[in-house]
């Protein structure tokens, strides 16, 4: 991977965002469980994820407004104090209601920052063949940061300082590569997919992420629910599998120019479904947790790579770059109550049936999003572009009309031009065919020579596009 300074900054910003988002979510869940009980954790978690979605979607119009006013940094910078204010309450909760309200405020700010980091990453890595590897590496780094912080169990003011410093760094790092990428204004391939095809692919990709997120959110809620009760500890060693899977996913996805990314993700989806069925059937919860984390790393890298490579070709890159994370969070928000009810009721049959239905729906969405069609290789794209350029080239008639217009030839001069360049007929014969005198033909021809900067009939014939 060719790591320029803007790319390094974009990677660091994405890694820090992953760290802050997950660390804040974990601390929020723990404190909600302590203040309001384990049963409230999943519902409260849904609220903060919903607030983050508002931030992800709201970033694009705020960024556009800031750009028009000449303050392109304002959208990301404004989110910093909002996020830190909420993070303070998450670290030092005063009451359940205040924790949930200010927790939502924190994740609104983090959503804005998340959209900014994804936008910066998308712009700096749009032509990089290692885009997925970068996404997976940033995700793995963020997970490892969270693992270390949870391992040393700093908590309180120390953790708040760490998260606050990371939040400020996200804002600074996500702006630099973004400005650099926009100033260079990379040209978009004019022979890329038509806009309606891109819109269809984007919409079906959102649907796919939502369906896959439904598969993961139910098991995630089982993990969250168990963690709140102290049955398992999600902040310890299993999260290392999550970091490893994210990094491995990026490397594997980038093979053969991401030609097999969709097929690989389908296999991971099947594995995830099996893990859900196994856990509900009574398999060792820690085994199910490991499989879940391995699959989750692939999923996060998949939706990050999918939308960050799609965004630069869309009309609103700032909106689409983080759409994968937004779709994942909105699904977790909308389905948290349903999945919690299923988990609480311990309705194994319904959960198993639901997982299988979602697997079928995911397969359909993979097909509709075009992820089963192997992308073209670089050589195939070059051949197609040459063919498109040949079709788009002006015809001989269009070239002739342009020649005539560029040299301001009169209608009679055009008649003489066509006649003298058609063949080597003598001027006398041309004069007879045009019904004018020999002298008039010579006058028109002299005018044509002057206008076209030619001196001979042969030179004029060479300059005028031939049929």
SVG drawing of the C-alpha trace seen along z (x, -y; Angstrom):
<svg xmlns="http://www.w3.org/2000/svg" viewBox="-41 -36 45 63">
<polyline fill="none" stroke="black" stroke-width="0.4" points="0.0,0.0 1.4,-3.4 0.9,-5.4 1.1,-9.2 0.5,-11.6 -3.2,-12.1 -3.7,-8.4 -2.0,-7.9 -4.1,-10.7 -7.3,-9.1 -6.4,-5.7 -5.6,-7.2 -8.9,-9.1 -10.9,-6.0 -9.1,-3.9 -9.6,-6.5 -13.3,-6.9 -13.7,-3.1 -12.0,-3.2 -14.0,-6.1 -17.3,-4.9 -16.9,-1.4 -15.3,-2.5 -18.1,-5.0 -20.8,-2.5 -19.3,0.1 -19.0,-2.4 -22.5,-3.6 -23.9,0.0 -22.1,0.7 -23.4,-2.4 -26.9,-2.0 -26.8,1.5 -25.6,0.3 -28.2,-2.6 -31.3,-1.1 -30.8,2.6 -29.6,5.1 -33.0,5.1 -32.7,1.4 -29.3,1.7 -30.4,2.9 -33.1,0.3 -30.8,-2.5 -28.2,-1.2 -30.8,-1.5 -31.3,-5.2 -27.6,-6.1 -27.2,-4.2 -30.2,-6.0 -28.7,-9.3 -25.4,-8.3 -27.5,-7.7 -28.8,-11.2 -25.2,-12.4 -24.0,-10.3 -26.9,-11.5 -26.8,-15.1 -23.1,-15.5 -23.6,-15.9 -25.9,-18.9 -23.8,-20.6 -20.7,-20.0 -22.3,-21.4 -23.4,-24.5 -20.0,-25.0 -18.3,-24.7 -20.6,-27.3 -19.7,-29.7 -16.0,-29.0 -15.7,-27.2 -15.3,-23.5 -13.9,-22.6 -16.9,-23.8 -19.0,-20.6 -16.4,-18.3 -15.2,-20.9 -18.7,-21.6 -19.2,-17.9 -16.2,-17.9 -17.7,-19.8 -21.0,-18.1 -19.4,-14.6 -17.2,-15.6 -20.1,-17.0 -22.0,-13.7 -18.9,-11.6 -18.5,-13.4 -21.9,-12.2 -21.2,-8.7 -18.1,-8.5 -19.7,-10.2 -23.5,-9.5 -25.7,-11.4 -29.1,-9.8 -30.5,-7.2 -32.4,-9.8 -29.5,-12.3 -27.2,-9.4 -29.5,-8.4 -30.2,-12.0 -26.6,-13.1 -25.5,-9.7 -27.6,-10.4 -25.9,-13.8 -22.5,-12.2 -23.3,-9.8 -24.9,-12.5 -21.5,-14.2 -19.7,-10.9 -22.0,-10.3 -21.0,-13.6 -17.3,-12.8 -17.8,-9.3 -19.2,-10.6 -16.3,-13.0 -13.7,-10.2 -15.4,-8.0 -15.7,-10.9 -12.0,-11.6 -11.0,-7.9 -13.2,-7.5 -11.6,-10.5 -8.0,-9.6 -8.4,-5.9 -10.7,-6.0 -8.1,-4.9 -6.1,-2.7 -6.2,1.1 -5.8,1.7 -8.9,-0.2 -10.4,2.8 -7.1,3.5 -7.0,0.0 -10.5,0.2 -9.8,3.5 -6.5,2.3 -8.1,-0.9 -10.9,1.1 -8.5,3.6 -6.4,0.8 -9.5,-0.8 -10.5,2.6 -7.0,3.0 -7.1,-0.4 -10.4,0.4 -9.0,3.7 -6.0,2.1 -8.1,-0.6 -10.5,2.0 -7.7,4.3 -6.0,1.7 -9.5,0.6 -8.5,-3.0 -12.1,-4.4 -13.2,-7.7 -11.2,-10.9 -8.3,-9.0 -10.6,-7.3 -12.5,-10.6 -9.2,-12.4 -8.2,-9.6 -11.6,-9.7 -11.6,-13.5 -8.1,-13.7 -9.0,-11.0 -12.2,-12.9 -10.2,-16.1 -7.7,-14.2 -10.4,-12.7 -11.6,-16.1 -8.1,-17.3 -7.0,-14.2 -10.3,-13.8 -10.1,-17.3 -6.5,-17.3 -6.8,-14.4 -10.3,-15.6 -9.0,-19.0 -6.1,-17.5 -8.3,-15.2 -10.8,-17.9 -8.1,-20.3 -6.8,-17.8 -10.2,-17.2 -9.6,-13.7 -11.4,-13.1 -14.2,-10.7 -14.2,-8.1 -16.8,-9.4 -17.4,-5.8 -18.3,-4.5 -21.6,-3.0 -24.6,-5.3 -26.1,-7.1 -29.3,-5.1 -27.2,-1.8 -25.1,-3.4 -28.3,-4.5 -29.7,-0.9 -26.5,0.6 -26.3,-1.9 -29.9,-1.2 -29.6,2.5 -26.3,2.3 -28.1,0.4 -30.8,3.1 -28.1,5.8 -26.3,4.1 -29.6,3.8 -30.4,7.5 -26.9,8.5 -27.1,6.2 -30.3,7.8 -28.5,11.2 -25.7,9.7 -27.8,7.5 -29.8,10.3 -26.6,12.2 -25.1,8.8 -28.0,8.2 -27.5,11.7 -23.9,10.8 -24.9,7.4 -27.6,8.9 -25.2,11.6 -22.5,9.0 -24.8,6.8 -25.6,9.9 -21.9,10.7 -22.2,14.0 -19.5,13.2 -17.1,10.2 -17.2,8.8 -14.3,6.4 -11.7,9.2 -10.0,11.8 -12.7,12.6 -12.4,9.0 -8.9,9.9 -10.7,12.2 -12.7,9.2 -9.5,7.2 -7.9,10.1 -10.9,10.8 -11.2,7.2 -7.6,7.1 -7.8,10.5 -11.1,9.5 -9.4,6.4 -6.5,8.4 -8.8,11.2 -11.3,8.7 -8.6,6.9 -7.5,10.0 -8.0,9.7 -9.1,6.1 -12.0,7.0 -13.5,9.2 -14.6,11.8 -15.6,9.5 -19.3,10.3 -18.9,14.0 -16.6,14.1 -19.1,12.0 -21.8,14.5 -19.8,17.3 -19.3,15.3 -23.0,14.7 -23.7,18.4 -21.2,19.0 -22.8,16.3 -26.2,17.8 -24.8,21.2 -23.3,19.6 -26.6,18.1 -28.3,21.5 -25.6,23.2 -25.8,20.8 -29.6,21.0 -29.3,24.8 -27.2,24.8 -23.6,24.7 -20.9,23.3 -21.6,19.5 -17.9,18.6 -17.6,20.7 -20.5,18.8 -19.0,15.5 -15.7,16.2 -17.5,17.2 -19.7,14.0 -16.6,11.8 -14.8,13.4 -17.8,12.8 -18.4,9.3 -14.9,8.2 -15.6,9.3 -19.0,7.5 -17.7,4.1 -14.8,4.2 -17.3,5.2 -19.8,2.4 -17.0,-0.2 -15.2,0.9 -18.4,1.1 -19.6,-2.4 -16.3,-4.2 -15.4,-2.9 -18.9,-3.8 -19.2,-7.3 -16.8,-9.2 -19.0,-8.2 -22.2,-9.4 -23.6,-12.9 -23.2,-13.4 -19.9,-11.6 -20.1,-13.1 -23.5,-11.3 -22.6,-7.9 -19.2,-7.3 -20.5,-6.5 -23.8,-5.0 -22.7,-1.5 -22.1,-2.3 -25.4,-4.4 -27.4,-1.5 -25.9,0.9 -26.7,-1.4 -30.2,-2.2 -30.9,1.5 -29.6,2.1 -31.7,-0.8 -35.0,0.4 -34.6,4.1 -33.3,3.8 -36.7,4.1 -37.8,7.1 -34.6,9.0 -34.5,8.2 -38.1,9.6 -37.0,12.8 -34.0,13.1 -35.9,12.4 -38.7,14.9 -36.0,17.4 -38.0,18.3 -35.4,20.5 -37.6,21.6 -38.5,18.0 -34.9,16.9 -33.8,19.8 -36.6,19.3 -35.8,15.6 -32.1,16.2 -32.9,18.5 -35.3,16.1 -32.7,13.3 -30.2,15.6 -32.5,16.1 -33.2,12.3 -29.5,11.6 -28.8,13.9 -31.5,12.0 -29.9,8.7 -26.5,9.9 -27.8,10.7 -29.8,7.4 -26.8,5.3 -24.7,7.0 -22.2,8.5 -22.3,11.8 -21.2,10.3 -17.4,10.4 -16.1,6.9 -14.0,6.2 -10.2,6.6 -8.1,3.6 -7.4,4.9 -11.2,5.4 -11.9,1.9 -9.3,0.5 -10.7,2.3 -14.2,1.2 -13.1,-2.4 -11.4,-2.3 -14.6,-1.0 -16.6,-3.7 -14.2,-6.4 -14.5,-5.0 -18.3,-5.2 -18.1,-8.7 -15.7,-10.0 -17.3,-12.5 -18.3,-11.2 -16.7,-12.3 -19.7,-14.5 -19.5,-16.1 -15.8,-16.7 -16.5,-18.3 -19.2,-20.6 -16.7,-21.6 -14.1,-22.4 -16.5,-24.5 -17.7,-26.4 -14.2,-26.9 -13.0,-28.5 -16.2,-30.6 -16.7,-29.3 -19.6,-30.6 -22.2,-28.2 -20.6,-28.7 -17.1,-28.2 -18.3,-24.9 -19.6,-23.8 -16.2,-24.6 -14.3,-23.0 -16.2,-19.7 -15.8,-19.6 -12.1,-20.3 -11.3,-17.8 -13.5,-15.0 -11.2,-14.1 -8.7,-15.6 -11.2,-17.0 -10.0,-20.1 -11.4,-23.5 -13.1,-24.1 -15.2,-20.9 -16.0,-21.9 -17.1,-25.4 -19.4,-23.8 -21.0,-21.5 -21.5,-24.3 -22.9,-26.6 -20.3,-29.4 -17.4,-30.8 -13.9,-29.5 -12.8,-32.8 -15.3,-32.7 -14.2,-29.2 -10.6,-30.5 -11.7,-33.4 -13.6,-31.1 -10.6,-28.8 -8.2,-31.6 -10.5,-32.7 -10.6,-29.1 -6.8,-28.9 -6.6,-32.1 -9.2,-31.1 -7.8,-27.5 -4.1,-28.6 -3.4,-26.2 -1.7,-26.9 -2.4,-24.1 -5.3,-21.9 -3.4,-18.9 -2.9,-20.6 -6.5,-21.5 -7.6,-18.0 -5.4,-16.7 -6.8,-19.3 -10.4,-18.6 -11.7,-15.4 -12.2,-12.8 -15.1,-10.4"/>
</svg>
